[in-house]
């Protein structure tokens, strides 16, 4: 897949770059640091645990264009491949360490109080593991993923921050895994489970990440920016995302 050259649909046209102080990452951020705007942080793990985020670049550019700093595992390669070097949980933790050390300041006013881990498929498992018992992480976003190892199911209840799921419906090979995890996470915490009948690869290849891009931005705006309109898009039978054919379950969220 070729990553789009357009900068996302948000108020802050985004760009991708690499930073010599953060090895083995691609950074997506507003091309011009927006004045008076704090940028929450998304730490991203790729499908297949690949060490190249190109396949998800449309989504990540879109998120960044709405006022977020995105740190994705791996450098952009000339061609996405699942057969090269794989990324690691340590890379995601290194990204968190980096922003907490103030090294992202040239990208804008970084909101280090609002950090989410997220990832697709294998990257979703990395998002779980990175956030597990790391109180710097405030949200976990699981895309087309769920635990593969039944022995780790009891650990889900130990996660102390909200977990939300963005799944591709019954055609998604990780559908049953994500559905099972939804039942096993801490039931007292706010959580969403969204399904769109796309299969495992969602709409990541569409411009701006398609409907998955829209849902991801609205979710982040709701939980990290307190945007009531964004939150309403998930809640009730007439919600904006329901009208876009998302099937939404919520627990302590709406």
N, C-alpha and C positions, 0 to 999 in steps of 0.2 A: 504494500500500500504506500502511496505517496502522500506525505503530509501536506495539507492545504497551505497555500502561501498567504491567504487572507488572515487578518489579525483577530478574529473573533468578533462577536456581535455586540459586545459590551461597550460601556462608556470610555474604557481605557484600552485602546488598541494594543494588543500584546505582541511580544516577541520572544523567541527562544534564544538561549545563550548558554555558554559554559563559563565557569568561574575557576580560575587557577587555585583558589582556596578551598574548593569543594570537588575533590576528585570523583570521577565516575558518576557524574550526575548531569542531567539537562535541566536548565532553569527556564520556566515560563513565567513571565511577569509583564505588567504594563510596560510598554516600550519607553514611556516617559513617566517617572515616578509622580503619581498624582498628589498634588498639594492638599494637605488637610484630610487625607484619607488613610486610614489604617488598613493594612493588608494582612488578613488572616493567612494561615499557612496550610497547604495541602501537601502531604508526603505521599508519593505515588509509587506503587509497585506494578510492574507490567505482567500481562498474561504470559504464561509459560515461564515465569520468573526470568524473562529475557532481559538482557542488559542494554536495551535500546527502546526508548519510548515512542519511536516514530509512529507505530501502529495506533497509538492513542493520542497523537499530537493534536488532532482536531479538537478532541474533548478538552485537552489540557490548555490549549490556546484559548478556547472559549471560557473556561473557568477563570484563567488569568485576566481576561479582558473585562471581567466584572469586578476587578479589584482584589485579586488574590495572588500570593506568591506560591508557585507550584514547584516542588523539587521532585523530579522523577529519576528513578534508578537508571543509570547508564548514560553513555554519551550517544548522540544520534549517529547511527552508522549509515553507510551508503545504501544499505538494503537490510530491512528487518529480517532476522533469522532466529529461529528457536534453537539452532544448533551451535551457536557460538558460546561465549562465556555467559554463565548465568549470574543474575544479580543475587544479593544477599540481604538478610534482615539487617546486618551491620550497616549497610549503606543507608537504609532508612533512618536508623538511629543516628548515623553521622550527620544526616540532614537536619535532624532536630537539634543536635549539639551545635551545629553551625549557626542556625538562626538564633539559638539562645546565647551564643557567644557574640552576637551583634554583627556578624559578618555579612548579613544580607542588607545592610543599611543603604547601600547604593541603589537598591531596587525600590526603595520607598520606606515609609514608616511601618515597620513590620510589627504585626500584632501577635506577639509571642504568647499571649494568654489564650489564643484561639488556634490550636494546632489540631488537624485531623490526619489520621492515616487512612489510606484508601488504596484499592488495587483491584485488578480484574483477574479472575480465575486464580492461578498460582499467586499472583500479586495480592489477591485478597487474603490469602493465608499469611503472606508476609505482613499485611496490615494488622491482622489479628496479633501476630507474634510480637511485632514492634510495640504495639500499644499495651500488651499484657504487663500489668504492674508498672507501667511507666506513667506516672501521674501528670506528666507534661502534655500528654495527649488527651484531648477533650471529646473527640468524636471518632468513631470508626465507620467507614463506608465500605461495604462489601459489594463488589460488582461481579455478577455471574460466578459466584463462588460459595463454598461451604466446606466444612471439615471433611477430610477423607479418612482420617484415623479415628475410629470409634473410641479408642483409648484416651483421646484428648477431649471428648465431649464434656466431662466434668469440669474442665478448665474454663469453659464458656461462662459458667455461673460465677466464676471468680473475677471476670472482667468488670471493672467498676465504672466504666464510661458507656454512654449510649452507643449501640450498634444498630445500623440501618442497612437494609439490603435492597439492591437494584438488580433484579433478575430478569431473565429472558423468557419466562414462561415455561410450560412443559417441554418445549423443544430444546431448551437449554440443558446441556449435559450436566450442569451443576445445579439444576433446579431443585432436585430432591435434597441435595446437600444443604443449600441455602434455606429451604423450607424447614428442614430438621433443626438447623441451628437457631432459627427464629423461635422455635419452641423451647430451646435449651438455654438461651441466654438469660441473664438476670431479668426476671419478669417485672421487677419494680422500676426499672429504668425506662425512660421514654425510648420508643423505637418505631421505625417504619419498615414495612416490607412492600416493595413495589415490584410488579411484574408487567412486562410488556412482551407481547408474543412475537419475539424476534429471533429466538435461539441464542446460542452462546456468545456470539459476537455483537449483540446489541445493535446500536446504530453508530458505532465509533467511526466508521469510515465515511459517514455523511458529513456534509458541511457543518462545522461548529459542533460536531459530535451528535447531531440529530436530536432525537427526543431524549436520549440519555444525557446529552449535554444540558438541555433545558432543565431536566429534573435535578441534575447535580447542582447547577447554579442556584435554583430555587431552594434546594435543601440547605446549602451552605449559607445563603442569604438569610434564611429563617433562623438557623441555629447560631450563627456567628455574628450576624448583623441585626438581629431582632426585627426583621422585615415581616410585618404582619400580613401583607399581601402575598408574599412568598409562602408563608406558612399556610395560608388559606388555600393555596393551590393543591394541597394534599388532603384537605379535610372535608368530608361530606360527599354525598352522591353527585352534587353538581360542581365539584371542585374542578379547577382548570385542567389538572393533569388527568383526572378521570375522563373528561371530555376528549382527551387525546389518547384514550384507550388504555391507560394504565389501570391495573387492578391494584388497589392500595389497601393494605391492612395497617392499623396503627395500634400502639399500646402506650398509653400515658403520654401521648404526643400532641394530639389535637386539643 
